[in-house]
Amino acid sequence: MAQNRTVDLLVGAFDLNQRRKFELKNAEGKKVVDLFFKPITRADRKKAQSLSGTEEALDISTQMLCQMAELEDGTKAFASADAHKLQRQLPESVLNELELFLFGLGEEADFEEAKND
């Protein structure tokens, strides 16, 4: 009987389809949209860095947001090109809150597990 390779044990131990839900509210506290995020892989991070075309952490994190954010039905919430508009036209505090949640940081993050679609 063949023994499982360590890499297969590690990969099998984590579900990359589990999503976390972030409820984005406006300044008045009214829900704007629910965004869903799967776990980030190293490949996701490298792709975002490549797409951003820079080593600037803020640009990479916004590109990562555009790459990873999904709507409830699993479709992408943003296009890659939306990164610049988000940086120019969204309050930095809101963008920070979204990106902190994406990376699993921040005290305001709601880590409610969303159902698998």
Secondary structure, 3 states (H helix, E strand, C coil): CCCCCHHHHHHHCCCCCCEEEEEEECCCCCEEEEEEECCCCHHHHHHHHHHHCCCCHHHHHHHHHHHHCECCCCCECCCCCHHHHHHHHCCHHHHHHHHHHHCCCCCCCCCCEECCC
